[in-house]
Amino acid sequence: MGRDRTCTRCKGRLEIDWFRCPTSQAEEDGRMAFQAFQNYQRGFLPHEGGWLDQPAVLREIIAVASMEVGKIERELAEQG
């Protein structure tokens, strides 16, 4: 699997679809990143003030989680 273009599991795409909640497959840091992103989507920030008042590392974590969620949503939409 992975390099075999004749693989019956990936059908030659060299990747497989994985349709599970990302947090169920993530390590603790990954789960915390998705939790931070979900809280951000709901309007909750851990520190007083607005977006730019949050630590840079938190803003980066939320941005990465947002990109991953967007990718998953696009792939699901393409599959109809």
Summary of the structure (lengths in Angstrom):
residues: 80
radius of gyration: 16.5
end to end distance: 26.1
largest distance: 54.0
contacts: 163
relative contact order: 0.11
helix: 56%
strand: 0%
